[in-house]
Amino acid sequence: MQNIAIIDRYVWAKYTFFRWRCSLALTKKLGLAFTMALLTGLMAQVKIFLPFSPVPITGQVFAVLMSGVICGGVFGSLSQVIYITLGIIGIPWFACSSQSSYLLTSPTAGYLIGFIVAPMLIGRYTDNYIGARKFLPQLKLMILGVGVIYIFGAINLALVMKFGLWETLAKGVVPFVIIDLIKAILAASASWAMLPQSSYNAETDREK
């Protein structure tokens, strides 16, 4: 009986978190987005530079993926806009350069655009579909988010560095696949652990 009570409290805690997140006032949603922007900036300080690529391995992708779950689609994307804006106006937390003038034309600028798009996709599906909150659907969403980041990043990398297709993949995608897959698994595990499996916010697949 005690184990059942613990499970019930855990299930209720997940539902309570989701209800809290969905019912926040605008100012508090902005505050949550700002918090995720700060987390992204802190995670950007975890970086490993590769001798053969202008793109470093960083910890910020995990924060980007989780921003869509914690803040929702719109405010998850907004958190990344805040992160990028604060970096441009002077906070030295970008993984590659603290110079805002260089950032906009840097080889990694495309990845930052992907940071804005990925949380929108993850958050929208997570909010609108109860079934998307299970582990495997979350893992698929996280991998999709990583793929979106790669697409924007690779396109910009190729344009800035004048790389061909294979060189772009070799320097801007392939070296990061395994570590980003691990991040996607961790993010999916975390989101599955905190998201309810019951309806709250008029989901598309809720029981009528």
C-alpha positions as CSV (number, residue, x, y, z in Angstrom):
1,M,0.0,0.0,0.0
2,Q,2.8,2.4,0.8
3,N,4.4,1.8,-2.7
4,I,1.0,2.6,-4.3
5,A,0.7,5.8,-2.3
6,I,4.2,6.8,-3.4
7,I,3.3,6.2,-7.0
8,D,0.1,8.1,-6.7
9,R,1.9,11.1,-5.2
10,Y,4.4,10.9,-8.0
11,V,1.7,10.8,-10.7
12,W,-0.1,13.8,-9.0
13,A,3.2,15.7,-8.8
14,K,3.7,15.3,-12.6
15,Y,0.1,16.5,-13.2
16,T,0.6,19.4,-10.8
17,F,3.8,20.5,-12.6
18,F,2.1,20.5,-16.0
19,R,-1.0,22.3,-14.6
20,W,1.3,24.9,-13.0
21,R,3.3,25.4,-16.2
22,C,0.3,25.7,-18.4
23,S,-1.6,28.2,-16.1
24,L,1.3,30.6,-15.4
25,A,0.6,34.3,-15.9
26,L,2.4,35.9,-18.8
27,T,5.1,37.5,-16.6
28,K,5.9,34.2,-15.0
29,K,6.1,32.5,-18.4
30,L,8.6,35.1,-19.4
31,G,10.5,34.5,-16.2
32,L,10.6,30.8,-16.9
33,A,11.8,31.5,-20.4
34,F,14.5,33.7,-19.0
35,T,15.6,31.0,-16.6
36,M,15.9,28.5,-19.4
37,A,17.9,31.1,-21.4
38,L,20.3,31.3,-18.4
39,L,20.5,27.5,-18.2
40,T,21.4,27.4,-21.9
41,G,24.1,30.0,-21.4
42,L,25.6,28.0,-18.5
43,M,25.5,24.8,-20.5
44,A,27.3,26.5,-23.3
45,Q,30.3,26.8,-21.1
46,V,30.6,23.0,-21.2
47,K,32.5,22.8,-24.5
48,I,35.1,20.7,-26.2
49,F,36.8,22.2,-29.3
50,L,37.7,19.8,-32.1
51,P,40.9,20.2,-34.1
52,F,39.1,19.4,-37.4
53,S,35.9,21.4,-37.0
54,P,34.9,25.0,-36.4
55,V,31.9,23.6,-34.4
56,P,32.6,22.6,-30.7
57,I,30.9,19.9,-28.7
58,T,28.7,21.7,-26.1
59,G,26.2,21.0,-23.4
60,Q,23.7,23.5,-24.4
61,V,21.7,21.2,-26.8
62,F,20.3,19.4,-23.7
63,A,19.0,22.8,-22.4
64,V,17.5,23.7,-25.8
65,L,15.6,20.4,-26.0
66,M,14.3,20.7,-22.4
67,S,13.2,24.3,-23.0
68,G,10.4,23.1,-25.2
69,V,9.1,20.7,-22.5
70,I,9.5,23.0,-19.5
71,C,8.3,26.3,-21.2
72,G,6.1,25.0,-24.0
73,G,6.6,25.6,-27.7
74,V,6.3,29.4,-27.9
75,F,8.1,30.3,-24.7
76,G,10.7,27.5,-25.2
77,S,11.6,29.2,-28.5
78,L,11.5,32.6,-26.8
79,S,14.0,31.4,-24.2
80,Q,16.5,30.8,-27.0
81,V,15.7,34.2,-28.5
82,I,16.5,35.7,-25.1
83,Y,19.7,33.6,-24.9
84,I,20.9,34.8,-28.3
85,T,19.9,38.4,-27.7
86,L,21.7,38.6,-24.4
87,G,24.8,37.1,-26.0
88,I,24.6,39.7,-28.8
89,I,24.3,42.6,-26.4
90,G,27.4,41.5,-24.5
91,I,27.1,38.5,-22.2
92,P,30.1,36.4,-23.2
93,W,28.5,32.9,-23.1
94,F,28.4,31.8,-26.7
95,A,30.4,28.5,-27.2
96,C,32.5,29.8,-30.1
97,S,32.9,33.6,-29.7
98,S,32.0,36.4,-27.3
99,Q,32.1,38.9,-30.2
100,S,28.6,39.7,-31.3
101,S,29.7,41.2,-34.6
102,Y,31.4,37.9,-35.4
103,L,28.5,35.8,-34.2
104,L,26.1,36.8,-37.0
105,T,28.5,35.7,-39.7
106,S,30.1,32.8,-37.8
107,P,30.1,29.2,-39.0
108,T,27.9,28.3,-36.0
109,A,25.2,30.9,-36.4
110,G,22.9,28.4,-38.1
111,Y,22.9,26.2,-35.1
112,L,21.5,29.1,-33.0
113,I,18.7,29.5,-35.5
114,G,18.0,25.8,-35.0
115,F,17.9,26.4,-31.2
116,I,14.9,28.7,-31.8
117,V,13.0,26.3,-34.0
118,A,13.6,23.0,-32.1
119,P,11.8,23.9,-28.9
120,M,8.7,25.0,-30.8
121,L,8.3,21.6,-32.4
122,I,9.0,19.7,-29.2
123,G,6.7,21.9,-27.1
124,R,3.8,22.0,-29.5
125,Y,3.6,18.2,-29.8
126,T,4.2,17.7,-26.1
127,D,1.4,20.1,-25.2
128,N,-1.1,18.9,-27.8
129,Y,-0.8,15.1,-27.6
130,I,-0.9,13.0,-24.4
131,G,0.7,10.2,-26.3
132,A,3.7,12.3,-27.1
133,R,4.6,12.4,-23.4
134,K,5.7,8.7,-23.3
135,F,9.4,7.9,-23.5
136,L,9.6,6.7,-27.1
137,P,7.5,9.6,-28.6
138,Q,9.6,12.0,-26.5
139,L,12.8,10.4,-27.8
140,K,11.6,10.8,-31.4
141,L,10.8,14.4,-30.7
142,M,14.2,15.0,-29.1
143,I,15.9,13.4,-32.1
144,L,13.8,15.5,-34.4
145,G,14.9,18.6,-32.5
146,V,18.5,17.6,-32.9
147,G,17.9,17.1,-36.6
148,V,16.4,20.5,-36.9
149,I,19.5,22.0,-35.3
150,Y,21.7,20.1,-37.6
151,I,19.8,21.2,-40.7
152,F,20.1,24.9,-39.9
153,G,23.6,24.5,-38.7
154,A,24.8,22.6,-41.6
155,I,23.3,24.9,-44.2
156,N,25.0,28.0,-42.6
157,L,28.3,26.1,-42.1
158,A,28.4,25.2,-45.8
159,L,27.6,28.8,-46.9
160,V,30.1,30.5,-44.5
161,M,32.9,28.0,-44.9
162,K,32.3,27.2,-48.6
163,F,32.1,23.5,-47.8
164,G,30.7,20.9,-50.1
165,L,28.1,18.4,-48.9
166,W,30.4,15.7,-47.6
167,E,32.8,18.1,-45.9
168,T,29.8,19.8,-44.2
169,L,28.6,16.5,-42.9
170,A,32.0,15.4,-41.8
171,K,32.7,18.7,-39.9
172,G,29.3,19.9,-38.8
173,V,27.1,16.8,-38.2
174,V,28.9,13.4,-38.0
175,P,31.2,14.2,-35.1
176,F,28.3,15.2,-32.9
177,V,25.7,12.4,-33.6
178,I,26.6,10.1,-30.8
179,I,26.9,12.7,-28.1
180,D,23.7,14.4,-29.2
181,L,21.9,11.1,-29.3
182,I,22.9,10.6,-25.6
183,K,21.6,14.1,-24.9
184,A,18.3,13.3,-26.7
185,I,18.0,10.1,-24.6
186,L,18.7,12.0,-21.4
187,A,16.2,14.8,-22.3
188,A,13.5,12.2,-23.3
189,S,14.0,10.4,-20.0
190,A,13.8,13.7,-18.0
191,S,10.7,14.8,-19.9
192,W,8.9,11.4,-19.5
193,A,9.7,11.5,-15.8
194,M,8.1,15.0,-15.4
195,L,5.1,14.9,-17.8
196,P,1.6,13.6,-17.0
197,Q,0.0,10.8,-18.9
198,S,-3.5,12.4,-18.4
199,S,-5.3,15.3,-20.1
200,Y,-5.1,18.8,-18.8
201,N,-4.9,21.4,-21.5
202,A,-7.5,20.3,-24.2
203,E,-5.1,17.9,-26.0
204,T,-6.0,16.7,-29.5
205,D,-5.9,13.0,-28.5
206,R,-7.7,13.4,-25.2
207,E,-10.8,11.2,-24.5
208,K,-14.0,12.9,-25.4
